[in-house]
Amino acid sequence: MGGIGKTTLAKTIYNMLFDQFEHHSFIADIRESWKRGAHDLQNQLIFDLSNQRNEVRNKDEGINFISSMFKDKKVLLLLDDVDKVDQVKCLAGNHDWFSLGSRIIITTRNKRILELAGVDHNYDLTELDHHQSLILFSKHAFRKDFPPSEFEDLTHEVVSTTGGLPLSLEVLGSSLCGKESKEWREMIKKLRKVPRIEVREKLRISYDALEYEQKKNIFGYRLLSHWH
């Protein structure tokens, strides 16, 4: 399920670990970036791990290069939003592609991909409960864990429309931060008019449209919440 926080949690783990690895790479949004071609992402990975540009021209050439070039390198990889097992096979095909001690983190909406890729451990994320949702939303809307008394009822109403999806809570909280109660009520009316799955998709699009600094702020608050 999109918007549940897989990428943010994986980024948090990656950021905690990457300084322990001389060689590391974060390949973002593979579902979309794969459209540019497997070799494009392979070239990105090669550059990240070696700091050298090597323009492989096709998928097979990339597989041969990666599988032989980094056998003695301990690497940290984050493969984000994988939707085909072939993507894993092209970027991190077998355990022997990299040295002992390497770590590969994969985020995906399809558990079957992890099974086919032969991962050692898998972690399922679930929706947040109402209390957790309230805290996450409040961090973005009010910069604290709980709403002020005058916004308490409105906050509960907004949170109830999100289905416990972290991305929805973050985008809504950020968009309502500093707004008057009238604007909150208008937002609640809009949210109630459309099915929850459409709300989630529209909020995802809204997030994608945010400027880099706004996205960084959203991620910063989510990252802090993992430390407390």
C-alpha positions in Angstrom: 0.0 0.0 0.0 1.3 3.4 -0.9 1.6 6.2 1.6 2.1 3.9 4.6 5.6 5.0 5.3 7.9 2.3 3.8 10.2 4.7 2.1 10.6 7.1 5.1 11.3 4.2 7.5 13.8 2.7 5.0 15.5 6.2 4.6 15.7 6.5 8.4 17.5 3.1 8.6 19.8 4.0 5.7 20.7 7.3 7.2 21.6 5.6 10.5 23.8 3.0 8.8 25.4 4.6 5.8 28.5 6.0 7.6 29.4 2.5 8.5 29.9 1.6 4.8 32.5 3.1 2.5 30.2 2.2 -0.4 26.5 3.0 -0.4 23.7 3.8 -2.8 20.1 4.9 -2.5 18.0 4.3 -5.7 14.8 6.2 -5.3 11.3 5.5 -6.7 12.3 2.5 -8.9 8.7 2.0 -9.9 8.9 5.2 -11.9 12.6 5.6 -12.6 12.7 2.1 -14.2 10.9 3.6 -17.2 14.2 5.2 -18.1 15.7 1.7 -18.6 17.5 -0.8 -16.3 20.9 0.4 -17.5 20.2 3.9 -16.4 19.7 2.8 -12.8 22.6 0.4 -13.0 24.8 3.3 -14.1 23.6 5.3 -11.1 24.4 2.4 -8.7 27.9 2.0 -10.3 28.6 5.7 -9.9 27.3 5.8 -6.3 29.5 2.8 -5.2 32.6 3.6 -7.1 32.4 7.4 -7.8 33.3 6.6 -11.4 31.1 7.0 -14.4 30.7 3.8 -16.4 28.1 3.9 -19.1 26.8 0.4 -19.4 24.6 0.2 -22.5 22.1 -2.5 -21.6 20.8 -4.6 -18.8 23.0 -7.6 -19.3 26.2 -5.5 -19.6 25.2 -3.9 -16.3 24.6 -7.2 -14.5 28.0 -8.5 -15.6 29.7 -5.3 -14.5 28.1 -5.0 -11.1 28.4 -8.7 -10.2 32.2 -8.6 -10.9 33.2 -5.1 -9.8 32.0 -5.1 -6.2 32.7 -8.7 -5.0 35.2 -7.4 -2.4 33.2 -4.3 -1.4 30.9 -4.1 1.7 28.0 -2.1 0.5 24.7 -0.6 1.7 21.9 -0.4 -0.8 18.4 1.0 -0.6 16.2 0.0 -3.4 13.0 2.0 -3.0 9.5 1.1 -4.3 10.4 -2.0 -6.3 7.5 -3.4 -8.2 9.2 -6.2 -10.3 11.6 -8.9 -9.1 13.7 -8.2 -12.2 14.6 -4.8 -10.8 16.2 -6.5 -7.8 18.0 -9.0 -10.0 19.5 -6.3 -12.2 20.7 -4.2 -9.3 21.6 -6.7 -6.6 21.1 -10.1 -8.2 22.8 -12.5 -5.8 24.4 -12.4 -2.3 27.8 -13.0 -3.9 27.7 -9.8 -5.9 29.0 -7.9 -2.8 31.2 -8.7 0.1 30.2 -10.3 3.4 28.6 -7.8 5.7 26.8 -5.9 2.9 23.2 -4.8 3.6 20.4 -4.5 1.0 17.1 -2.7 2.0 14.1 -3.1 -0.3 10.8 -1.3 -0.1 7.9 -2.7 -2.1 4.1 -3.0 -2.1 4.2 -6.6 -3.2 5.4 -9.1 -0.6 5.8 -11.8 -3.3 8.8 -9.8 -4.8 10.7 -10.2 -1.5 10.0 -13.9 -1.5 11.2 -14.3 -5.1 14.3 -12.1 -4.3 15.2 -14.4 -1.4 15.4 -11.7 1.3 16.6 -12.8 4.7 14.2 -10.7 6.8 11.0 -8.9 6.0 9.1 -6.3 8.0 5.4 -5.4 7.4 4.2 -1.9 8.0 0.6 -1.4 9.0 -1.6 1.7 9.3 -1.3 3.8 12.4 -4.0 3.6 15.1 -6.0 6.7 16.0 -3.7 7.8 18.8 -0.5 7.4 16.7 -2.2 9.2 13.8 -3.2 12.1 16.1 0.4 12.5 17.3 1.9 12.4 13.8 -0.7 14.8 12.4 -0.2 17.2 15.3 3.6 17.3 14.8 3.0 18.7 11.4 -0.1 20.9 12.1 1.0 22.3 15.5 4.7 21.4 15.9 3.8 19.4 19.0 2.3 16.0 19.9 -1.3 17.0 20.6 -3.6 19.7 19.3 -4.6 22.9 21.3 -8.0 22.6 22.9 -9.7 24.9 20.4 -8.6 22.6 17.5 -9.1 19.3 19.2 -12.5 18.3 17.7 -11.4 19.5 14.2 -8.1 17.5 14.5 -10.0 14.3 15.4 -12.3 14.8 12.3 -9.4 15.3 9.9 -7.4 12.3 11.3 -10.5 10.1 10.9 -10.4 10.6 7.1 -6.9 9.4 6.6 -7.2 5.7 7.4 -4.0 5.9 9.5 -1.7 6.5 6.4 1.4 8.5 7.5 1.8 10.3 4.2 -1.8 11.5 4.3 -1.4 12.7 7.9 1.8 14.5 7.1 0.5 16.3 4.0 -2.7 17.3 5.6 -1.0 18.4 8.8 1.5 20.5 6.9 -1.2 22.1 4.6 -3.4 23.1 7.6 -0.5 24.4 9.8 -1.3 28.0 10.7 -4.7 28.0 9.1 -7.9 29.3 10.7 -10.6 27.0 11.9 -12.8 28.0 8.9 -10.3 26.6 6.5 -10.1 23.4 8.5 -13.8 23.0 8.2 -13.7 23.5 4.4 -11.0 20.9 4.1 -13.0 18.4 6.2 -16.0 18.9 3.8 -13.8 18.2 0.8 -12.3 15.1 2.4 -15.8 13.7 3.2 -17.0 14.0 -0.4 -14.5 11.6 -1.9 -13.7 7.9 -1.2 -10.7 7.3 1.1 -8.6 5.7 -1.7 -9.1 8.9 -3.8 -8.1 11.0 -0.9 -4.9 9.0 -0.6 -4.0 9.4 -4.2 -4.7 13.1 -4.3 -2.5 13.6 -1.2 0.3 11.6 -2.8 0.1 13.9 -5.8 0.1 16.9 -3.5 3.2 15.6 -1.8 5.0 14.9 -5.1 4.3 18.6 -6.1 5.8 20.0 -3.0 9.1 21.9 -3.3 12.2 20.2 -2.0 12.4 22.2 1.2 8.8 21.4 2.1 9.4 17.7 1.5 12.6 17.9 3.6 10.6 19.5 6.5 8.0 16.7 6.3 10.7 14.1 6.3 12.6 15.8 9.2 9.6 15.7 11.5 9.0 12.0 10.6 12.6 11.2 11.2 12.5 12.9 14.6 9.4 10.8 15.6 11.4 7.6 15.1 14.0 8.8 17.6 11.4 9.4 20.4 
